[in-house]
Structures are given as C-alpha cells and as structure tokens.
Amino acid sequence: MKDDLSPKDGIKFLPHFPTVLVGTGTGNESNLITAAMIHVFSIDPPMIGIGISPERHSFDLLEDHGQFTVNVPDKGMLEKVKDCGSVSGSDVDKFEEFDLTREQGGETLVPGVRECPLILECELEKRIETGDHHWFVGKVVGAMKSDNFKRSESITYWGGEFRTPGELLD
C-alpha cells in the first residue's frame, strides 16, 4: 500500500541532480545563485538547463547577458553553497562575502568559481516558462575540470537534505 501525496510533495521524492553554483552577470556585477534544478537536455550538442525563479536577481542578469556558468562544487564547499543560497546578489557580492574567486574562462564573459572543480560555460539557447521557475537552456561552449575532481564528492539536494552520491551499483 502507498500513501497518497499531493503532486507538489510527490516530486520532492524524485532523486535529484547535482547542486551547483550558477554564475550570471559579468565583471564585478557577476552573481552566484545556488541551484538544484539542473538537467542535461542534450548530449550532442551538449546542452544543460537550469531552473530559476523570476523573483531572483540572477534571473534578470541571465536574461540581460545571455550567458551563464555552471560551477560544480565538492562536499568541502557545502557551507559556501548554503551561504550563496541564503542571500540575494542584489544586496551583496557573493564572491567577496563568501571568499570565492572569479575565474574567467575563454568562451563566455560570465566568470566561473575557481574553487569549484568543474566549470561549464554556457550560451543561452532558450528560456521556457514553467510555473514558478523558468528553465534556461544553454549550449555548453566551454568546460574546465580540476585534476582532483571526483564525482562522488559532488553535492545533491534531495528532500530538504544535502547529500553526496551513493554507492556505485554497477
């Protein structure tokens, strides 16, 4: 027997993708937003989507600049990930406030986060309105990975809890 749930509660039980820091804006006006709504939309060409609420500061920056970075933190960055999700970039420079370093890639004007072991640079292809979040789908035009990147140390957010990926099954 299964318990009945509201659809809104039901989707909270779906396994989630990595929690990332999305970079928007340029130069000293750049911003970071913590995002757990991220998905691969295409492998060839490589395209990923991020879900952002229109009420967020990053939403307008993304629309204005048409580029974004997806910065994949490791579990050692959990407090910084939480911190970036706790304040608005319209009030504070999150790079400065949380001791993060802007890293300029070669393909976009939007900086990445040097402390993140994986950075994907994206050019916006389309925005899809879907309820309280809009999906920004971008073509991945650049990627940088640290030698010490370990997928097993990435962060997910599932059902109100931060986690790392579980055991390898195959």
N, C-alpha and C positions, 0 to 999 in steps of 0.2 A: 504494500500500500504506500502511496505517496501523499505528502501533504500538499494542499493547494497553496499557491503563492500568487501574489499579484505579478503581472508581467514585469513591472519595474524591479521587484525583488528577485524574480526569476533570473534576469540577465546578470545579476551580481554573482551567480554561481558558475558562470562560464569561466574557464581558465583564461588568464589574460596574457598579453604580450608584454615586452619589457616596459618598465617605467623609464622615461627619458627626460632630458632637459632639451626643450626646443628653443633654438636661438632665432630671434626675429630682430628686425631693425639693423641699422648699420652704425659703425663707429662707436662713439661714446653714447649714442642713443640706442644701442642694441640692448636687448632684453632677453631674459630666460623665463620660460614657463615649464613647470613640471607637468608632464603629460603621461597618462596611462592608456589613452585611446590612440593607439598606433597600430597600423597594419600594413602588410605588403599587399599592394594592389596589382602589381605586375612584376614578373621576373625579367621579361625582355619586351620592351625596355624596362629597366629597373625603376619601379615607381612605388612610393610609400605614401600613406595618408595619415594625417594627424587630426584628431577631433578637438576643436577649441570652441568655447562658448563665445558668442558675440559680445558678452559683457567684459571680456578680458582685454587688457591693454595690448597683449600680443596679437590679438585678432586684427586690430587696426594696423599695427606695424606690418603684419604679414600681407594684408591687402595692399598697403602702400608700396611695399618693396618687391613683392612677388618672389621672394626667395626665403629659405629658412634652412637651418641646420638641425639635424637630429643627433644629439650627443648622448651616447650610451654610457652611463656611469657604472662603476662597480660597487659592490656592497660596502666598501670602505667610505663611499661618498654619501651614504644614506642620510646623515644629518643635513648635509648641504642640499640634497634633493628635497627633503622635507621643508627646509628653510625657504628654498626658491618657490615652493608651492604655498607658502604661508603669508606672503606679502605681495603687493602689486608693484610691478615695474614702473608704474606711473608715479609712485611715491619714493622709490629707492632704486639705486643702481645695484642690481643683484650681484654683478661681478665684483664690485668693490665691497659691498656689505658682507658677502659670504666668502671672500678671499678666493675668487675664481679668476682664471686668466683667459683673456680673449685670445683665441688662436685663429689667425686669418688663413683660410685655405686658398687654393688657387682658382676656384671655379665660381664662387659667389662673393658678394660684398658683406654678407652676414657672417660674423665670426662664430667659430665653434668654441668649445670649452677645452682648454689644454689638458685639464686634469681627467677628462673622460677618455678612456682607452679606445673608443670608436667614435668617429665623427663622419656623418653623411651630409653632403651639401646638396641641396635640392632647389630646383627651379619650379615654381608653381605652374601646374598644368590646368587645374580646375578646382573650383570650390563647389561643394554640394551641400545644400541646406537640408539638415535632418534634425528636426526638433530643436532641442535646447543646445545642440552642438552643430557646428558646420565642419565638414571634412574638407581639409585642404590636401589635395593630392598633388604630389610633386615628383618630378623626374629626378632621380639621383644622378647628379652630374659630376660628383667628386666624392672620394672616400679616403679616410686616413685611419690606420689602425696601429696601436702601440704593440710592440713585441710581447708585452706582458698581458695582452687581452685574453680573458678566459670567459667564455660564455656562461660557465657555471657560477660566475660571480656577478652576473647582471642582476638587476632588481626587477621584480614584478610587483604589481599591486592588485590584490585579489581579495574581494570581500572585506575591504577595510583594513587589510593587513599587508605589510611589505614582506616579500619572500624572495628567495633565490630559487632558480630552477631545481627540480628534484633529481632523483637518481636517473641515470641513463638506462633505458629499458631494453635497448637492442644494440 
